[in-house]
Amino acid sequence: MDKSTGWVVGRIAGAPVLLKPSALVMVGVLTLLFVPTVRTVSPELGSQTLLGAFVVVVMLMVSVFLHELAHALAARAHGMVVQELALTLWGGHTAYTDTRSTPRSSAVIAVVGPLTNVVLAGLAWFGYQAQAGSSSVALLLYVSAYANAAVAIFNLLPGLPLDGGQVTEALVWAVTGSRLRGTVVAAWTGRVLAVALVAAAIAVPSLSGRRVELLMVVWAALIGSFMWSSASAALAQSRRRAKIDALDPRLLARPAVAVSADVTVAQARQIAEDLGGDDAQVQLVLVAGPQPTAGVATGQPVGLVDHLALADVPENAAATAPVWSVSVALPTVAVVDAALAGEQLFSAVLRAAPHAPVCILVLGEHVVGALYATDVARAI
């Protein structure tokens, strides 16, 4: 097992199902929390109360898994690529690509999880009502009904990172047309809920005359801190996504010009000086095909002129040295359609970055600019 990923216990919807080490912590804590409930509902268990609480928690883990499975199947049905389903300290999560998300698909994917818990709660309650007398099965059904109902209600609260927060984000997104605005509303609602959760763990028992349980306060504080940090992370990610969606090659591209490999170093220097002067560095791009007598060369970009090497060529050799001698090969992945923008442009630059620091923007056979990965990174 890779400690950073967890145990892979299977694959569903084309994605691995992971059991994170932190999930074992959750099982231990919840088992202790359920002991009083199990003792009250089934006092006949006696010394086996702890075992009964453990079985209840395992059953709840199955419910959590079904909750995440619903998310995964809904995401796949909407054309998303599911990356993983994981059981963690906080219950679970489903990771999937959301590049094709719409307000509707985002809301549907979010809401099916809690709805699954509602269905499980209903089935468990009807099963409990059908049981005659007290039994271990009745205990499991009783606790499962209430726990699934609680999970559904909690997850439908309208703040991130809860499923209800994603529904809130989708509704604001649909009304305003801005996903970022939806995330801002849902993230701040999630932060308020995080604080309220901790306050409730102290205020509710105090106002009702009961003793404040330290374990409940600690658990509420952990969940609250997780909700706060997750809401903040979602907000930061949404702002970054908004910047990616706004990427425009016309605003980011630097000057570039296509030259043929038979151009000399002296001619290349003159072309760069005429187009860029002292204000900007022009990227010279080698293209397959002869240099026209007048006008701009066209063709498939195959190389980039190294400006430092170009400047180092002695003057007495510049008139005869071919420009290809101070050039490096251009990988095909670094030739990018200048019509791309937003997420598509970002993905293209990301693919090219390991192979070349600059992408050459082309329209048909015409070089129209150079897009540096550093400029894109600075923009987002």
C-alpha positions in Angstrom: 0.0 0.0 0.0 1.1 3.5 -0.8 0.5 5.6 2.3 -0.3 8.6 0.2 -3.1 6.8 -1.6 -4.4 4.0 0.6 -5.5 0.4 -0.1 -7.1 -0.3 -3.4 -10.0 -2.6 -2.6 -11.6 -2.7 -6.0 -12.6 -0.7 -9.1 -16.0 0.8 -10.0 -17.0 3.1 -12.9 -13.5 2.7 -14.2 -11.9 4.2 -11.1 -10.1 2.7 -8.1 -11.9 2.4 -4.8 -9.5 3.4 -2.0 -9.5 2.8 1.7 -7.4 5.6 3.2 -5.5 4.9 6.5 -7.4 7.8 8.1 -10.7 6.0 7.6 -9.6 3.5 10.3 -9.3 6.5 12.7 -12.9 7.4 11.8 -14.1 3.9 12.4 -12.4 3.9 15.9 -13.9 7.3 16.9 -17.4 6.5 15.6 -17.4 3.1 17.4 -16.7 4.9 20.7 -19.4 7.5 19.9 -22.0 4.8 19.2 -21.4 2.8 22.3 -23.9 4.8 24.4 -26.6 4.5 21.7 -26.1 0.8 21.3 -26.2 0.3 25.1 -29.5 2.2 25.2 -31.2 0.4 22.3 -29.9 -3.1 23.0 -28.9 -3.4 26.7 -29.0 -7.2 26.4 -25.7 -7.1 24.5 -23.8 -6.4 27.8 -20.1 -7.0 27.3 -20.6 -7.2 23.6 -21.8 -3.6 23.3 -18.4 -2.4 21.9 -18.6 -5.1 19.2 -22.2 -4.1 18.4 -21.1 -0.5 18.0 -18.3 -1.6 15.7 -20.7 -3.6 13.5 -23.0 -0.5 13.3 -20.0 1.6 12.1 -19.0 -0.9 9.5 -22.6 -0.8 8.2 -22.4 2.9 8.0 -19.2 2.7 6.1 -21.1 0.7 3.5 -23.7 3.5 3.4 -20.9 6.0 2.8 -19.5 3.9 0.0 -23.0 3.7 -1.6 -23.2 7.5 -1.3 -19.9 8.0 -3.1 -20.9 5.3 -5.7 -24.0 7.4 -6.5 -21.7 10.4 -7.1 -19.4 8.4 -9.3 -22.2 6.8 -11.5 -23.9 10.2 -11.9 -20.6 11.8 -12.9 -19.9 9.1 -15.4 -23.4 9.4 -16.8 -22.7 13.1 -17.5 -19.5 12.4 -19.4 -17.0 13.0 -16.6 -14.0 10.8 -16.0 -14.1 9.4 -12.5 -10.6 9.3 -11.0 -11.2 7.7 -7.6 -13.7 6.8 -4.9 -12.2 7.0 -1.4 -13.2 6.3 2.2 -11.4 8.8 4.4 -11.3 10.3 7.9 -14.3 12.5 7.0 -16.4 9.8 5.4 -15.5 9.7 1.7 -15.0 11.6 -1.5 -15.3 11.0 -5.2 -12.8 12.7 -7.6 -13.7 13.3 -11.2 -12.8 15.7 -14.0 -15.4 18.6 -14.2 -14.3 20.3 -17.4 -17.7 19.5 -19.0 -19.7 20.6 -15.9 -22.9 22.7 -16.2 -25.1 24.0 -13.4 -27.5 21.2 -14.0 -24.9 18.4 -14.1 -23.1 19.7 -11.1 -26.3 19.9 -9.0 -27.4 16.4 -10.1 -24.0 14.8 -9.3 -24.1 16.5 -5.9 -27.6 15.7 -4.9 -27.6 11.9 -5.7 -25.3 11.2 -2.8 -27.7 12.5 0.0 -30.7 11.0 -1.9 -29.0 7.6 -1.6 -28.8 8.0 2.1 -32.5 9.0 2.3 -33.4 5.8 0.4 -31.2 3.7 2.7 -32.7 5.4 5.8 -36.2 4.6 4.6 -35.4 1.0 3.8 -33.7 0.6 7.2 -36.7 2.2 9.1 -39.3 0.0 7.3 -37.1 -3.0 8.1 -36.9 -2.0 11.8 -40.6 -1.6 12.0 -41.1 -5.1 10.6 -38.9 -6.6 13.3 -40.7 -8.2 16.2 -39.1 -7.5 19.6 -35.5 -6.6 20.3 -32.7 -8.2 18.3 -29.2 -7.4 16.9 -30.8 -7.0 13.5 -33.3 -4.5 14.8 -30.4 -2.6 16.4 -28.6 -2.4 13.1 -31.7 -1.3 11.2 -32.6 1.3 13.9 -29.2 3.0 14.0 -28.7 2.7 10.3 -32.1 4.5 9.7 -31.2 7.4 12.0 -27.6 7.7 10.9 -28.4 7.7 7.2 -31.0 10.3 7.8 -28.5 12.4 9.7 -25.9 12.0 7.0 -28.4 13.1 4.3 -29.5 16.1 6.3 -26.0 17.2 7.1 -24.8 16.8 3.5 -27.6 18.9 2.2 -26.6 21.9 4.3 -26.0 24.7 1.7 -22.2 25.2 2.2 -19.1 23.8 0.7 -17.6 21.2 0.8 -20.9 19.5 1.5 -23.1 18.3 -1.3 -25.7 20.9 -0.5 -22.9 23.5 -1.0 -22.3 22.2 -4.5 -26.1 22.5 -5.2 -26.0 26.1 -3.9 -23.0 26.8 -6.1 -24.9 25.4 -9.1 -28.0 27.4 -8.4 -26.1 30.7 -8.1 -24.1 29.8 -11.2 -27.3 29.1 -13.2 -28.9 32.4 -12.0 -25.9 34.7 -12.5 -24.0 32.9 -15.2 -20.8 33.0 -13.0 -19.5 29.8 -11.5 -17.0 31.8 -9.4 -19.9 33.8 -7.9 -21.6 30.6 -7.0 -18.5 29.2 -5.4 -18.0 32.4 -3.3 -21.5 32.2 -1.9 -21.3 28.4 -1.2 -17.8 28.7 0.3 -18.7 31.5 2.7 -21.9 29.6 3.7 -19.6 26.6 4.4 -17.4 28.7 6.6 -20.4 30.0 8.6 -21.6 26.4 9.0 -18.1 25.3 10.2 -18.2 27.9 13.0 -21.8 27.1 13.8 -21.1 23.4 14.1 -18.4 24.0 16.8 -20.7 26.5 18.6 -23.6 24.0 18.6 -21.5 21.3 20.1 -21.0 23.5 23.2 -24.3 25.5 23.2 -26.9 22.8 22.6 -26.0 20.7 25.7 -25.3 23.8 27.8 -28.7 25.3 27.1 -30.5 22.0 27.8 -28.8 21.5 31.1 -26.7 18.6 30.0 -22.9 18.1 30.3 -20.8 19.3 27.4 -19.0 16.2 26.0 -15.4 16.9 25.3 -15.2 14.2 22.7 -18.1 15.7 20.8 -16.5 19.2 20.9 -13.2 17.9 19.7 -14.9 16.0 16.9 -17.0 19.0 15.9 -13.8 21.1 15.9 -12.1 18.7 13.6 -15.0 18.6 11.2 -15.4 22.3 11.4 -11.7 23.0 10.6 -12.0 20.5 7.7 -15.1 22.3 6.3 -13.4 25.7 6.7 -10.2 24.6 4.9 -12.1 22.7 2.2 -14.3 25.7 1.5 -11.3 28.0 1.3 -9.6 25.5 -1.1 -12.7 25.3 -3.3 -12.8 29.1 -3.5 -9.1 29.3 -4.4 -9.6 26.6 -7.1 -12.6 28.3 -8.5 -10.7 31.6 -8.8 -7.9 29.9 -10.6 -10.4 28.1 -12.9 -12.0 31.5 -13.7 -8.6 32.9 -14.7 -8.0 29.8 -16.8 -11.3 30.3 -18.5 -10.4 33.9 -19.3 -7.1 33.0 -21.0 -6.9 34.7 -24.3 -3.9 34.1 -26.7 -4.4 37.5 -28.2 -3.6 39.1 -24.9 -0.7 36.8 -23.9 1.1 36.0 -27.1 4.5 37.6 -27.9 5.6 38.5 -31.5 6.8 35.6 -33.7 7.7 35.3 -37.3 8.2 32.4 -39.6 11.5 32.1 -41.5 12.8 29.4 -43.8 15.8 27.3 -42.9 17.8 28.8 -45.8 17.7 32.2 -44.3 21.1 33.4 -43.0 21.9 34.5 -39.5 22.4 38.1 -40.8 19.0 38.1 -42.4 17.4 36.6 -39.3 18.9 39.3 -37.2 17.5 42.0 -39.5 14.0 40.4 -39.5 13.9 40.3 -35.7 15.2 43.9 -35.5 12.6 45.2 -38.1 9.7 43.5 -36.2 10.7 43.8 -32.6 13.4 46.5 -32.3 14.4 47.1 -28.7 10.9 46.8 -27.3 10.2 43.1 -27.6 12.0 39.9 -28.4 10.6 38.3 -31.5 10.5 34.5 -31.6 11.9 33.3 -34.9 10.3 30.1 -36.0 11.7 27.8 -38.6 9.1 26.4 -41.0 9.3 23.7 -43.7 9.4 25.4 -47.0 11.4 28.0 -48.9 11.6 31.7 -47.9 9.5 33.8 -50.3 11.2 36.7 -52.0 8.9 39.1 -50.3 6.4 38.5 -47.5 6.2 36.1 -44.6 7.1 32.5 -44.8 4.4 29.8 -44.3 4.5 26.1 -43.5 4.7 23.7 -40.7 6.8 25.0 -37.7 9.8 22.7 -37.2 12.3 24.7 -35.1 13.0 27.6 -32.9 15.9 30.1 -33.2 18.1 30.3 -30.1 18.4 34.1 -29.6 21.6 33.8 -27.5 23.3 31.6 -30.1 22.0 33.9 -32.9 23.7 36.9 -31.1 27.0 34.9 -30.6 27.6 34.3 -34.3 30.6 36.5 -35.4 29.8 39.3 -37.8 32.1 37.9 -40.5 30.2 34.6 -40.5 26.7 35.9 -40.1 26.2 36.6 -43.8 26.8 33.0 -44.8 25.8 30.9 -41.7 22.3 29.4 -42.1 19.9 30.2 -39.3 19.1 26.5 -38.7 22.6 26.1 -37.3 21.5 28.2 -34.3 18.1 26.6 -33.9 16.6 23.8 -31.9 14.0 21.3 -33.0 10.3 22.2 -32.2 8.2 19.3 -30.9 4.9 18.9 -32.6 3.0 19.2 -29.3 4.3 22.8 -29.0 2.4 23.9 -32.2 -0.9 25.2 -30.9 -4.0 26.4 -32.7 -4.3 30.1 -32.1 -8.1 29.8 -32.0 -8.0 27.9 -28.7 -8.8 29.8 -25.5 -9.6 29.2 -21.9 -9.3 25.6 -20.6 -8.4 24.2 -24.0 -5.5 26.7 -24.4 -4.3 25.9 -20.9 -4.4 22.2 -21.5 -2.4 22.6 -24.7 0.3 24.7 -23.0 0.4 22.2 -20.1 1.0 19.3 -22.5 3.8 21.2 -24.3 5.5 22.6 -21.2 7.7 19.5 -20.5 9.0 19.6 -24.0 9.3 23.3 -24.9 9.1 26.5 -22.9 7.2 28.2 -25.7 4.2 27.3 -27.8 3.9 28.6 -31.4 0.4 29.8 -32.2 -0.7 29.1 -35.7 -3.7 29.8 -37.9 -3.6 27.3 -40.7 0.0 27.6 -42.1 0.6 31.0 -40.7 2.6 31.7 -37.5 0.8 34.4 -35.5 2.6 34.5 -32.2 4.6 32.8 -29.4 3.0 31.8 -26.1 5.4 31.2 -23.2 4.5 28.9 -20.4 5.8 31.4 -17.9 3.3 34.0 -19.2 0.4 31.6 -18.8 1.5 30.7 -15.3 1.7 34.4 -14.4 -1.7 35.0 -15.8 -3.4 32.4 -13.5 
